[in-house]
Amino acid sequence: MEKCRKCKELTAINCDFNGDPSDLKFLFRCKSKECGIFWWHRRVLGRFDNKIPSSDKNKKIENNIINELLIPDRNLKSRFVYVIKLDWRDGRDSVYVGETGRHPLTRYLQHLRGYKSGKKYATDFAKYLLTFKKVKNDSTVSQREERKVAGQFKRKGCLVRGGH
């Protein structure tokens, strides 16, 4: 067992998406029902050529990891709004809010490895996947929902990155 990055309890395991133990030791999940967050260990970055994040080789490596860890990422026919907790430099409560047509764990991994990462907030400061939800398979709807979620976190006093 590992210490959870959110609840700080010794309730986290390295596992696949379904919660079954994995030999890869890249993806972790808190087993606490009250918490249940996922995070990628940064050792996963050792598998990639970080100088060329968009290379075909890196995309193939990513695909293999996603498949091996059983993360649903094929034919989702939906979009997601996701929130990544950031470990911000000055200790302020901060999050990155995004929307994607991929599973949020796949997009989180892409952020970490620098693929389509914009200003690199999640690349440099991602701590764990705080929450995500499925929305209608329409980018206009998902972007509107992304702005709504970002606004909710801002009203709570969080420093929000992303969120259109």
N, C-alpha and C positions, 0 to 999 in steps of 0.2 A: 504494500500500500504506500501511496505517496500523499503528501500534504496537498490539499486542494488549494488552488490559487484564489478562490473566492471565499469559501467558508473557513479555510485554514484547518479543517479537520483531517485526520489521517484516513480519508475515505475515497481517495482517487486511485484509479488503476489505469495502466496502459491497456488499450482495448481497441476493438474495431467498433464500427458505428452501432452495432447491436449490443455492445457491452461485453463481448467475449474477449478473453485475453489474447493479446497479439504479441508476436515475437519482434515486431518492428520497433516498438517503444517510441513511436512518434506522436500518436494520438492518445490523449488522456481524458478521462471522464470521472467526475465526482459521483460516487455511488449513493450519496445522500439524496433522498427523495425531495428534500427541501431545496437542494442546490441543483445537482445534476448537470452542471456546466461542462463543456468540452474545451480543450485547448490543445494546440500543437506545441510539442517541444521543439525548440529551435534546432535540435540536432538533425531534424528532417532537412534543413538547408544544406547539409553536407552531401546530399544526394544530387544537388543541382549545380549547374554552372551559373553562378550568381552574376557573372559579367554579362551574360546574354539571356535575360529572363524569358524572352519571347521565342527562343530557339525551338525548333521542332524536337530536338533531343529532350529539352526540359519539359515540353508538353507531353511527350511520351512517358517520361519518368513520373510526372504528376498523375497521368492517367493510370499507370501501374499501381501507384500508391493508393489512389482513390478506389480502384477496383479491389485491391488486396484488403483494404480496410472496410469494404462493403458500404461505402458512402453512396447513397442513391444520387446519381448525377446524370442518368440517361433518360431521355423522354419524360422529363418532369411535367411538361405542359402547364407550368405555373411559374410564377415569379416569387421572390422572397424579399422581405425587408429584414435586415439583420443589424445587430448592435454588437460591436466588439469593445470590450472594456480596455481602455488604454492605461498604461503605466506612465503617466505624464511626468515630465521632469520636475516640476515644482510641487508634485504631490496632490494637485487639485483633482477632484472627481471629474473624470473625462471619459468620453466615449467616441467611437467612430460609428456613424450610421450610414448604411449603404443599402442598395437594392440590386438584385441580380436575377438572372435566369438560371443560374447554377445553384447547386445546393450551397448553403452558407458555409459549410466546412470546407468545401472546395474553394470558394471565393476567399475565405480566410487564409487558406494555404497560398493562394495566388498573391494575396497581399504580402504575406511574409516573404515570399521569394522575389518580390518586386515586379510581378507581372501586372500590367495595367493598374499601377498603384498611385497615380496622380502625385499628390504632395507627400506621399510615403508616411503618413501618420500611423497607419496600421502596420506598415512594414517595420517601422522603427520602434513603435511603442505598444503593439498588441500584447495583451495579457491573457485574455480568454474570450470565448464567444458567449456574451452575456445572454442574448435572447435572439430569436428569429421567429418569423411567422410567414406562412404561405399567403399570398394574395392572388388576385385575378391575373391571368396571363395576358397582361396588357401593360406596357411600359408607362403609359400615362397614369394609370391607376397606381402602379407600384411606386412611381416617383411622388405622387401625391401622398401616399401612405408614408413614404420615407420622410417627407417634410413634416408630416403630422407627428411621427415618432420622434424626430429631432426636436420639434417644438416641445413635446412632453418632457424630454430630458433637460432642455434649456430652462423650462419652468421650475424644474427641481433644483436648478442651480448648477447643473453639470456644464463643463466646457464641452461643446459638441463640435466634432470635426465631421466632414462629409455632410450628408443630409440635403444635398442639392441646395 
